[in-house]
Amino acid sequence: MKVGVLPDLPPAEPATPPDVARLQRTAAYPIEPLIMERWSPRAMSGEELASKEIMALFEAGRWAPSTYNEQEWRFLYARRGSKEWPLFFDLLVEANQAWCGNAALLCLIAAKKNLSQNGKPNPVHLFDCGNAFENIALQATAMKLVVHGMAGFDFEKARMALKIPEDFDVAAMFAAGRPADPETLPEELRQKEKPSDRKPLDQIICEGPFSFV
């Protein structure tokens, strides 16, 4: 190497979603970093996820807590490029179709309404499915993948198109994939592509009866 000439350096690795969150978020009290690193990007590369990666996400969801270990969640999914993909993609509102085209996977979560042990209504079936989704989202963060939950889809069309029986509620959908540069998003979404903040604790907790303004 010539004196005074710097060696060629490999290009810097792009920041992952957890990297971005670490730079922009601060917890008021010490908590596990993974919780702070989880957020909901939209920019995805269009690359496939390996079967073992997809199964790792659902395995994380499988181990979520639920009332009486009911495990009310059912995950219906389609991989990008599969024959099932249009069926799921067409459920989305136009605003979500604008960025979900580069997802590797679309998933709908259905929630069993009644308890298996006695057939009575389960008042926390949707709450429990939220537990399962959070497990999936945290697992995706640990794997440096994107998971973005959605309510922007046609619930009734989903029930009909995916043949979901009446004893299950249509709960939510999510997209998953590999992260990409936010510049790949439509212009109106680029400014939204950052970790959101949270309300301070004194706005969401109270000791004793409800006393929020």
C-alpha positions, 0 to 999 in steps of 0.5 A: 500500500502506498504511503498516504493512501487509505485502503479501500473500506467495505461499504457500511452496513445499512442501519437495521430497524432495531438500530434506528430505534436505539438512536431515537427512543429512550425509556424512562426506566430500565427495560429489556432493549428488545422491547424498545427496539421493536417498531413497525416499519413499512419499507421491505425489500421484496426478498423471500423469507426462508421457511425456517424463518417464517416458522420461527415467527409463528413458533414465538406466537405459539408460546404466548400466554392465554386464558386457561391456555386456550391458545385462541389464535389461528394464523392464516398466511400467504407467501409473496408470489404464491397462488394464495398471495392475491387472496390476502393482498386483495383484502388490504385497503389501498393505502396498505397495498401501496407498501405491502407489495414488497412484504414476504408474507401476509398473515391474518389472525383469527380468534376463537370466541368461546372457551373449549372447556364449556363453550362459554364466551371468552371475554379476552380472546382478542387480548390473548391474540394480541399477546401472540402477535407481540411475541411474533413482533419481538421475535421478528425484531430479534431476527432483524426482520420487519413485522407490521400489524394492520387493521386496514383491510376488509374484515367481512371480505376476509371472513368470506374469502378465507372461509373463517367460521362464525365461532372465530373473530377476524382479529387483525392482519400483519405483514412481514419481510426483510427491511429496506431503505425508506426511500423505496416507499411512496413519498407520502409514507417516507416521513412516517418511517420512524419509531413512534414515541409513547405517552408518559407513564403518568398518562396511562397508569393510576394507583386505585380507581380510574382517575384519568382526565 
